[in-house]
Amino acid sequence: MFLADLTAGDPHAGMWALIKIGCIFLGMVLLIRKGVPIGYVLLLAAVAIGFAFGVGFSPEESGLAWAVGGTGRLLTAMGQAAILPSSLRLLALVLSIAVFGAVMGYVEKLRALTVSLLALLRDRRWGMASLASLIGLMPMPGGAMLSAPMVGDVANDVDLRPEDKTAINHWMRHVWEYVDPLFPALLMASTVLAVPVGNLMIAQSPLTLAAIVGGVLFLLRRVPLHQRTVGDDVGERRLRPVLWAISPVLFIIGATLLPQVIAGVLRARPELTARLPGGAIWHPEDNKQFFDRMLGVGTEIFMLASLLTVIALLLKANRVNRRAGWTLVRKAVTLQLTALVVSVCVLKELLDASGAAVNIATYLQSTGLPGPVVIGSVLFVVGLLLGYSFGFVAICYPMLLPMLAPGGTVNYPLATFAFAMGFLGVLLSPVHLCLVLSREHFDARWGPVYKQFIGPSILVFATACLMLLWA
């Protein structure tokens, strides 16, 4: 991609970047409130970021050549972003999840799971929370689209607004990401800080506890008292039907874990890499960046393969003919969903190419504010801009490492606070795919959805601040 930094040499480049991004996000909010489809809004935002930060515009050109040539290169950059291997993998995963959800619904696996879980728990609140958080154990891009129909099925006879269902599905799906080692963000944080991932899991466990408590206190309490419990008419309390109904999901979780297991073995016994094709390039210590990147790609490939395998097995086991199968695929793989995923990928790449996140982080770091304020502001803003957790860790942690690990020793309370602020930004980001898909599924309004997040977000923030008392 071509990048001409229009603010090069300007000591206030970060401030201008913050103003530009703020204006673009304000425009996004206004368009969304006007009812413009979110996919189109994200594409417009990507174009606006490209023009605002000069992506593709060369300072060596002028006049019509600058305008036409720059616009052409910007559009080319957007096209290249849409067909990047990472973008295509994300698109394949999200569309596969959509098909998986459609097939699970067609063969009534989702229905069987919700009924069995309700019979076991006897409470609609815990049913919704359990379904969303169970799917949330998988680092599945757009996985909220799989849990949303389940949550909606449990809440079918409950007096809840679409905004309430959206908030419950989105929030409860992400309560584990602070401590789940399957998620790349936690692994990346462990790598940058040079500490065992288990240490971070223990240090950040209060955040998961706060997220669960916040969801229960502020979101699940909205279920009317007289509609919370279910009677014996839903069935016997048995664990086996739940496990059988959820077996396709458990298979996918197992397949997703497999690359992590292989990576763990290779880290424990690096001499085994000599037997692999390519030999020494797989050594986890000598080629850490390559090893970690291939681990991430491998996890996505295993997840995609497991999804396609489960889809095929479900169709065959339930004797779904080819015509019905293709009908399910056509209903699940919509143009609107495809455009939405592509626009998220394009916007992410344009943000990276523009240097906006890095400029803003550098500016906030140079203000002379107290360390926790700088760290929290940087990570929250970058998380809000990018909408995915791996991004705020990859961009900010190396830059903030001297503050997070002074003298080479990690300040765990401060690192916990840092992750909490970055992830809160991700959770609340209007470009977070899970939030976008949840809102689309339940046809909820943006404003009331965000109001639902105020209480649990404050609780997680307060917990992170309390952690600083031990810093």
C-alpha positions in Angstrom: 0.0 0.0 0.0 1.1 3.6 -0.6 1.1 5.9 2.4 1.8 9.6 2.3 1.7 11.0 5.9 0.2 14.4 5.5 1.2 15.4 9.0 4.9 14.3 8.7 7.1 16.6 10.7 4.2 18.0 12.6 4.8 17.5 16.4 1.0 17.4 16.9 0.5 14.7 14.3 -1.1 12.5 16.9 -3.5 15.2 18.0 -4.6 15.8 14.4 -5.0 12.1 13.9 -7.2 11.9 17.0 -9.3 14.8 15.7 -9.7 13.2 12.2 -10.6 9.8 13.6 -13.1 11.5 16.0 -14.8 13.3 13.2 -15.0 10.1 11.1 -16.4 8.1 13.9 -19.0 10.8 14.6 -20.0 10.6 10.9 -20.3 6.8 11.3 -22.6 7.2 14.3 -24.8 9.7 12.4 -25.1 7.5 9.3 -25.9 4.4 11.5 -28.6 6.4 13.3 -30.0 7.3 9.9 -30.4 3.6 9.1 -27.6 3.2 6.6 -26.5 -0.5 6.6 -23.4 -0.9 8.7 -21.4 -2.6 5.9 -21.8 0.5 3.7 -20.9 2.8 6.7 -17.7 0.9 7.3 -16.7 1.1 3.7 -17.4 4.9 3.7 -15.3 5.2 6.9 -12.4 3.3 5.2 -12.5 5.7 2.2 -12.7 8.7 4.6 -9.7 7.4 6.5 -7.8 6.9 3.3 -8.4 10.5 2.2 -7.9 12.0 5.6 -4.5 10.3 6.1 -3.3 10.4 2.5 -3.3 6.6 1.9 -2.2 6.3 -1.7 -1.6 10.0 -2.3 1.9 10.9 -3.3 3.4 14.3 -2.2 5.4 14.3 -5.4 2.3 14.7 -7.5 0.0 17.7 -7.7 -3.3 18.8 -9.2 -5.4 16.4 -11.2 -2.6 13.7 -11.3 -2.5 13.8 -7.5 -6.3 13.5 -7.1 -6.9 10.9 -9.8 -3.7 8.9 -9.1 -4.2 9.0 -5.3 -7.9 8.0 -5.6 -7.0 5.1 -7.9 -4.2 3.9 -5.5 -6.5 4.2 -2.5 -9.2 2.1 -4.2 -6.5 -0.4 -5.2 -5.3 -0.6 -1.6 -8.9 -1.3 -0.5 -9.2 -4.0 -3.1 -5.9 -5.5 -2.0 -7.1 -5.4 1.7 -10.2 -7.3 0.8 -8.3 -10.2 -0.8 -5.5 -10.5 1.7 -5.1 -14.1 3.0 -6.1 -13.0 6.5 -9.2 -11.3 5.1 -10.2 -14.3 3.0 -9.7 -16.7 6.0 -11.9 -14.4 8.1 -14.6 -14.4 5.4 -14.4 -18.1 5.0 -14.7 -18.6 8.8 -17.7 -16.3 9.2 -19.6 -17.7 6.3 -18.9 -21.2 7.5 -20.2 -20.3 10.9 -23.3 -18.9 9.3 -23.8 -22.2 7.4 -23.0 -24.2 10.5 -25.7 -22.3 12.5 -28.2 -22.7 9.7 -27.6 -26.5 9.5 -27.7 -26.8 13.3 -31.0 -25.0 13.3 -32.4 -27.1 10.4 -31.6 -30.4 12.1 -32.8 -29.0 15.4 -29.5 -29.3 17.2 -29.7 -25.8 18.5 -33.3 -26.4 19.6 -32.2 -29.7 21.3 -29.4 -27.9 23.0 -31.5 -25.0 24.3 -34.2 -27.3 25.5 -31.8 -29.7 27.2 -29.9 -26.9 28.9 -33.1 -25.2 30.1 -34.2 -28.6 31.6 -30.9 -28.9 33.3 -30.6 -25.3 34.7 -34.3 -24.5 35.1 -33.6 -20.8 34.6 -33.8 -18.8 31.4 -31.2 -16.3 32.6 -28.5 -19.0 33.1 -29.6 -20.6 29.9 -28.9 -17.5 27.8 -25.6 -16.8 29.7 -24.4 -20.4 29.4 -25.1 -20.6 25.7 -23.3 -17.3 24.8 -20.3 -18.0 27.1 -19.9 -21.6 25.9 -19.6 -20.5 22.3 -17.4 -17.7 23.6 -14.8 -20.3 24.6 -13.9 -20.6 20.9 -11.8 -17.9 19.3 -14.2 -17.8 16.5 -14.5 -14.6 14.5 -18.1 -13.6 14.4 -19.0 -16.4 16.7 -21.8 -14.3 18.2 -23.7 -15.1 15.1 -23.8 -18.8 16.2 -24.8 -18.0 19.8 -27.4 -15.3 18.9 -30.0 -17.8 17.6 -29.6 -19.9 20.7 -30.0 -16.9 23.0 -33.0 -15.8 20.9 -34.6 -19.2 21.2 -34.3 -19.2 25.0 -35.6 -15.7 25.2 -38.4 -16.4 22.7 -41.2 -16.3 25.4 -39.5 -13.6 27.6 -40.4 -9.9 27.7 -37.0 -8.7 26.5 -36.2 -6.0 24.0 -34.0 -6.7 21.0 -31.4 -4.5 22.7 -31.4 -6.6 25.8 -30.9 -9.8 23.9 -28.1 -8.2 21.9 -26.3 -7.0 25.0 -26.6 -10.4 26.8 -25.3 -12.3 23.7 -22.4 -9.9 23.1 -21.3 -9.3 26.7 -21.6 -12.9 28.0 -19.8 -14.3 24.9 -16.7 -12.3 25.8 -16.4 -12.9 29.6 -13.6 -15.5 29.0 -11.3 -13.6 26.7 -9.3 -12.1 29.6 -8.1 -15.6 30.6 -8.8 -18.0 27.6 -5.4 -19.1 26.2 -7.1 -20.0 22.9 -7.3 -16.3 22.0 -4.3 -14.8 20.2 -4.4 -11.6 22.2 -3.5 -13.3 25.4 -0.8 -15.3 23.7 0.6 -12.2 22.1 0.6 -10.3 25.5 2.5 -13.2 27.0 5.0 -13.2 24.2 5.6 -9.4 24.4 5.8 -9.3 28.2 8.0 -12.5 28.1 6.0 -14.2 30.9 4.2 -17.5 31.0 0.6 -17.3 29.7 -0.5 -19.0 32.9 0.7 -16.0 34.9 -1.4 -13.6 32.9 -4.4 -15.9 33.2 -4.1 -15.8 37.0 -3.5 -12.1 37.1 -6.4 -11.3 34.9 -8.9 -13.7 36.4 -10.5 -11.0 38.5 -11.5 -9.3 35.2 -13.4 -12.4 34.1 -15.1 -12.6 37.5 -16.1 -8.9 37.2 -17.4 -9.4 33.7 -19.6 -12.3 34.8 -20.9 -10.5 37.8 -21.5 -7.4 35.7 -23.5 -9.4 33.2 -25.6 -11.0 35.9 -26.3 -7.8 37.8 -26.9 -5.5 34.9 -28.1 -7.6 32.0 -29.6 -10.9 33.2 -31.7 -9.1 35.8 -33.7 -7.6 33.0 -35.4 -10.9 32.6 -38.8 -10.5 34.4 -39.0 -12.4 37.7 -42.0 -14.4 36.7 -40.4 -15.5 33.4 -37.0 -16.7 34.8 -37.7 -20.3 35.9 -39.1 -23.1 33.8 -41.2 -26.1 35.0 -40.8 -29.8 34.8 -42.6 -29.8 31.4 -39.3 -28.9 29.7 -37.9 -32.3 30.6 -35.8 -34.2 33.1 -32.6 -32.7 34.5 -30.0 -34.8 32.6 -26.5 -33.9 31.5 -26.2 -36.4 28.7 -28.7 -34.8 26.3 -26.8 -31.5 26.7 -23.5 -33.1 25.9 -25.0 -34.9 22.9 -26.7 -31.8 21.6 -23.5 -29.8 22.0 -21.2 -32.5 20.6 -20.7 -30.6 17.2 -19.5 -27.5 19.1 -17.3 -29.7 21.4 -15.7 -31.2 18.3 -14.9 -27.8 16.9 -13.4 -26.7 20.2 -11.3 -29.8 20.3 -10.0 -29.2 16.7 -9.3 -25.6 17.6 -7.2 -26.8 20.6 -5.1 -29.2 18.5 -2.7 -26.6 17.1 -2.2 -25.3 20.7 -1.4 -28.8 21.9 1.1 -29.3 19.1 2.7 -25.9 19.8 3.0 -26.8 23.5 4.7 -30.1 22.6 7.1 -28.4 20.3 7.9 -25.7 22.9 8.5 -28.4 25.5 10.6 -30.5 23.1 12.0 -28.2 20.4 14.3 -30.9 19.1 11.2 -32.5 17.4 11.1 -29.6 14.9 14.0 -31.2 13.1 11.6 -33.9 11.9 9.2 -31.4 10.4 9.4 -30.2 6.7 11.6 -27.2 6.7 13.4 -28.3 9.9 14.8 -25.5 11.9 12.4 -22.8 10.7 9.8 -24.3 13.1 12.0 -23.9 16.1 9.8 -22.0 18.7 12.7 -20.1 20.2 14.9 -19.4 17.2 12.0 -18.3 15.0 9.4 -17.1 17.6 7.6 -14.7 15.3 7.2 -17.2 12.4 6.2 -19.9 14.9 3.5 -17.7 16.5 2.2 -16.6 13.1 1.9 -20.1 11.8 0.2 -21.1 15.1 -2.4 -18.4 14.5 -2.9 -19.4 10.9 -3.0 -23.1 11.8 -5.7 -22.5 14.4 -7.9 -20.7 11.8 -7.3 -23.5 9.3 -8.1 -26.3 11.8 -11.2 -24.3 12.9 -12.4 -24.0 9.3 -11.7 -27.6 8.5 -13.6 -28.7 11.6 -16.6 -26.5 10.7 -16.8 -27.9 7.2 -16.4 -31.5 8.6 -19.2 -31.0 11.1 -21.5 -29.5 8.5 -20.9 -32.4 6.2 -21.5 -34.9 8.9 -24.7 -33.2 10.1 -26.1 -33.1 6.6 -25.3 -36.8 6.0 -26.4 -38.1 9.5 -29.7 -36.3 9.1 -30.2 -37.3 5.5 -30.4 -33.8 4.2 -30.5 -34.0 0.4 -28.3 -31.9 -1.9 -31.0 -29.5 -2.9 -32.0 -28.8 0.7 -28.3 -28.4 1.6 -27.7 -25.8 -1.1 -30.8 -24.0 0.0 -29.4 -23.7 3.5 -26.1 -22.4 2.2 -27.8 -19.8 0.0 -29.9 -18.6 2.9 -26.9 -18.4 5.2 -24.3 -16.9 2.8 -25.9 -13.5 2.1 -24.5 -10.6 0.2 -25.1 -8.3 3.2 -23.1 -10.6 5.5 -20.3 -10.9 2.9 -20.1 -7.1 2.5 -20.1 -6.6 6.2 -17.1 -8.9 6.8 -15.2 -7.5 3.8 -15.8 -3.9 5.0 -14.4 -4.8 8.5 -11.3 -6.2 6.9 -10.8 -3.2 4.6 -11.3 -0.7 7.4 -8.8 -2.6 9.6 -6.2 -2.5 6.9 -6.8 1.2 6.1 -6.4 2.0 9.8 -3.1 0.1 9.9 -1.9 1.8 6.7 -2.8 5.2 7.8 -0.7 5.0 11.0 -3.6 6.6 12.8 -3.6 4.3 15.8 0.2 4.5 16.3 0.1 8.3 16.0 -2.7 8.6 18.5 -0.9 6.2 20.9 2.4 8.2 20.6 0.6 11.5 21.1 -1.1 10.3 24.3 2.1 8.9 25.6 3.9 12.2 25.1 1.4 14.3 27.1 3.2 13.8 30.5 0.1 12.3 32.1 0.4 9.6 34.9 1.4 6.2 33.6 -2.0 4.4 34.2 -3.9 7.3 32.5 -1.6 7.1 29.5 -1.7 3.4 29.3 -5.5 3.2 29.8 -6.2 6.0 27.2 -3.9 4.6 24.6 -5.2 1.1 24.8 -8.9 2.1 25.1 -8.7 4.4 22.0 -6.8 1.8 19.9 -9.1 -1.0 21.0 -12.1 1.2 20.1 -10.6 2.0 16.7 -9.6 -1.5 15.7 -12.4 -3.6 17.2 -10.3 -6.7 17.7 -8.2 -7.6 20.7 -5.1 -8.9 18.9 -4.7 -5.5 17.3 -4.4 -3.4 20.5 -1.9 -5.9 22.0 0.2 -6.0 18.8 0.3 -2.2 18.4 0.5 -1.0 21.9 2.2 -3.5 24.1 5.6 -3.2 22.4 5.4 0.6 22.6 4.3 0.6 26.3 6.6 -2.3 27.4 9.0 0.0 29.4 6.0 1.2 31.4 4.4 -2.3 31.8 7.7 -4.0 32.6 10.1 -1.5 34.2 13.6 -2.9 34.6 12.4 -6.1 32.8 10.0 -7.1 35.6 6.4 -7.2 34.7 4.0 -5.1 36.8 1.1 -7.6 36.8 -1.5 -5.2 38.2 -0.6 -2.6 35.7 -0.6 -5.2 32.9 -4.0 -6.3 34.0 -5.3 -2.8 33.9 -3.8 -2.3 30.5 -5.6 -5.4 29.1 -8.9 -4.4 30.7 -8.8 -1.0 29.1 -7.9 -2.3 25.6 -10.5 -5.0 25.7 -13.2 -2.6 27.0 -12.4 -0.5 23.9 -12.8 -3.6 21.7 -16.1 -4.6 23.4 -17.6 -1.2 22.8 -16.2 -0.7 19.3 -18.8 -0.1 16.6 -16.6 -2.1 14.2 -16.4 -5.1 16.5 -17.8 -7.9 14.3 -19.6 -9.7 17.2 -21.4 -6.6 18.2 -22.3 -5.7 14.7 -23.6 -9.3 13.9 -25.5 -9.5 17.2 -27.2 -6.2 16.6 -28.0 -7.2 13.0 -29.5 -10.5 14.1 -31.8 -9.1 16.8 -32.5 -5.9 14.7 -31.6 -3.7 17.7 -30.9 0.0 17.9 -27.4 1.2 18.6 -28.2 3.7 21.4 -30.1 1.4 23.7 -27.6 -1.3 23.2 -24.8 0.9 24.4 -26.8 1.9 27.4 -26.9 -1.8 28.5 -23.1 -1.9 28.6 -22.6 1.1 31.0 -23.1 -0.9 34.2 -21.0 -4.0 33.4 -18.3 -1.8 31.8 -18.0 0.4 34.9 -17.7 -2.8 37.1 -14.8 -4.2 35.0 -13.2 -0.7 34.9 -13.5 -0.4 38.7 -12.0 -3.9 39.2 -9.1 -3.0 36.9 -8.5 0.2 38.9 -8.6 -1.7 42.2 -5.9 -3.9 40.8 -3.6 -0.9 40.6 -3.6 -0.7 44.4 -1.2 -3.6 44.3 1.0 -2.0 41.6 
